[in-house]
Amino acid sequence: MAPIPSSEHPAVETYLAEGYHRVVGMSSRFAAAVCTRLLRLQTAEGVTGPVAEIGTFEGRFFIALAHALEPGEVALAIDVFEWPDTGVKERFEANLLTHGIAPERRVTIKADAGTMAPAELLGHAGGRKLRLVHIDGDHSRTALTKDLELATACLSDGGLIVLDDMLHPGYPTLAVAVQNYLERHPEIVPLCIIDRETIVAAAKFVLCHRSWFERYQTRLLDIFKEQIWPLGADFEPHWCPVLSLDTRLADIT
Ligand SMILES: C[S@@+](CC[C@H](N)C(=O)[O-])C[C@H]1O[C@@H](n2cnc3c(N)ncnc32)[C@H](O)[C@@H]1O
């Protein structure tokens, strides 16, 4: 098995090692390490600004993102905060305090992302466009389509959209929504796929502007060289890397 890559953020490393699995949630630790390393890459490329997550639940993935921010950047947490009970918002905010995210570094937004206008979301970030949006809210095709449009409208140049539960056996139609979205938005392409760890900690797609793909991909192939699955992903005709902890190919001899 390949190692989990370093995020290159000391605070993220501590949280991933000691806190991540103590916060109730679903996203994989591998994906959190990759996404926070991508935030570091963005910073090196001059891409800065706020991040957002649609569907924060109790904060497992969100805390990792927030720890990877640069001084002055904020993380926006959007959730209806009603599932599985109304105490989830309180648990979310308590988890953030326990794991070192001060209140001024995040904005909690109790809302239905499906009815949110881009101006409203950007208003929570002082008008600054977002450098990363993690979409992990309502898992219907219609909702993902709306969340993708919201994220795209709010994305900064060089920004990343991360989609959770891609290729999950329980949500087979989500990939259809993504494919339709990519056809409507030729300016956006998949940057990489982050393979699943388990059926719960499912795969994520990372999307970026087409104009940034080559630049990001060159760096990504080097940063994650131990986690590159050799064949990559074929989006017909676009190709992008697949990052996995299991980089074996089928044994055909
Ligand atoms: C799978 S959980 C998210 C897991 C979380 N990202 C983690 O890292 O553990 C999905 C979350 O999406 C939220 N959600 C569902 N529909 C939503 C909507 N329309 N707007 C905002 N949040 C929504 C749910 O309340 C739930 O907390």
The ligand as a Gaussian input file, in Angstrom:
#p B3LYP/6-31G(d) Opt

LIG

0 1
 C      -22.551000      12.941000       4.179000
 S      -22.878000      14.238000       5.269000
 C      -21.404000      15.173000       5.142000
 C      -20.189000      14.559000       5.771000
 C      -19.070000      15.518000       6.068000
 N      -18.665000      16.316000       4.926000
 C      -17.837000      14.824000       6.665000
 O      -16.718000      15.136000       6.290000
 O      -17.981000      13.984000       7.533000
 C      -24.037000      15.185000       4.337000
 C      -24.463000      16.499000       4.989000
 O      -25.134000      17.280000       4.009000
 C      -26.145000      18.024000       4.641000
 N      -27.130000      18.470000       3.637000
 C      -28.049000      17.703000       2.998000
 N      -28.775000      18.452000       2.153000
 C      -28.289000      19.713000       2.248000
 C      -28.620000      20.952000       1.616000
 N      -29.609000      21.023000       0.709000
 N      -27.914000      22.061000       1.942000
 C      -26.909000      21.991000       2.872000
 N      -26.562000      20.852000       3.493000
 C      -27.229000      19.730000       3.189000
 C      -26.699000      17.078000       5.695000
 O      -27.363000      17.785000       6.703000
 C      -25.438000      16.350000       6.162000
 O      -24.915000      16.947000       7.318000

